[in-house]
Amino acid sequence: MAKTVSFAAVHFCVAFSVGYLMTGDVMIGGALAMVEPAVNTVAYYFHEKVWNRSEKASPKTADTAFNPLKALNQLKALNQLRALNPLKALNA
């Protein structure tokens, strides 16, 4: 919670400073410092909703990508199964 409050204070100070430096007006800097973080919070909420929806819709690249270690383990397991096959032992 302390980190959140600290970041909010930094955000307020940055918004105020930018508004004041651009206009030279303390009132505009203060208004900007109050309005911008509130609007940014709402925008972030909707950004997260869209982001989470797009993650659910698209396949995970790590799951679908070729993994050589996984393929090697599958080949080893297949070779172990072949070794247990009595017909293969007779043909060898």
C-alpha positions in Angstrom: 0.0 0.0 0.0 2.9 2.4 0.7 4.2 1.9 -2.8 0.8 2.7 -4.2 0.5 5.9 -2.2 4.1 6.8 -3.1 3.4 6.3 -6.8 0.2 8.4 -6.5 2.2 11.2 -5.0 4.8 11.1 -7.7 2.0 11.0 -10.4 0.4 14.0 -8.8 3.6 15.9 -8.7 4.5 15.1 -12.3 1.1 16.1 -13.5 1.1 19.3 -11.6 4.7 20.1 -12.8 3.9 19.5 -16.4 0.7 21.5 -16.3 2.4 24.4 -14.5 5.5 24.4 -16.7 3.3 24.4 -19.9 0.9 27.2 -18.7 2.6 29.1 -15.9 -0.7 28.9 -14.0 -0.9 27.2 -10.6 -4.6 26.6 -10.9 -4.3 24.8 -14.2 -1.4 22.8 -12.9 -3.5 21.8 -9.8 -6.6 21.0 -12.0 -4.5 18.9 -14.3 -2.9 17.1 -11.3 -6.4 16.2 -10.0 -8.1 15.3 -13.3 -5.3 13.4 -15.2 -4.7 10.7 -12.7 -8.4 10.0 -12.3 -8.9 9.8 -16.1 -5.8 7.7 -16.4 -7.1 5.2 -13.7 -10.3 4.7 -15.7 -8.4 4.3 -18.9 -6.2 1.7 -17.3 -9.2 -0.2 -16.1 -10.6 -0.5 -19.6 -7.1 -1.2 -21.0 -6.9 -4.2 -18.6 -10.3 -5.6 -19.7 -9.3 -5.4 -23.4 -5.9 -6.9 -22.7 -7.3 -9.8 -20.7 -9.9 -10.5 -23.4 -7.2 -10.6 -26.1 -5.0 -12.9 -24.0 -7.9 -15.4 -23.7 -8.7 -15.2 -27.4 -5.2 -15.8 -28.7 -3.3 -19.0 -28.2 -0.2 -19.0 -26.0 2.9 -19.0 -28.1 4.9 -20.9 -25.5 2.4 -23.8 -25.6 2.3 -24.0 -29.4 5.9 -23.4 -30.2 8.2 -26.3 -30.9 10.0 -27.4 -27.8 13.1 -29.6 -28.7 13.4 -30.9 -25.1 9.8 -31.9 -25.0 10.1 -33.6 -28.4 13.3 -35.4 -27.2 11.5 -36.7 -24.1 8.6 -37.9 -26.2 11.1 -39.8 -28.5 12.8 -41.4 -25.4 9.4 -42.5 -24.1 8.5 -44.0 -27.5 11.8 -45.9 -27.7 11.1 -47.3 -24.2 7.7 -48.5 -25.4 9.3 -50.1 -28.5 11.8 -51.9 -26.2 8.8 -53.5 -24.4 7.3 -54.7 -27.7 7.8 -58.5 -27.9 7.3 -58.6 -31.7 10.2 -56.2 -32.2 12.4 -58.5 -30.1 11.5 -61.4 -32.3 12.3 -59.5 -35.5 15.6 -58.3 -34.2 
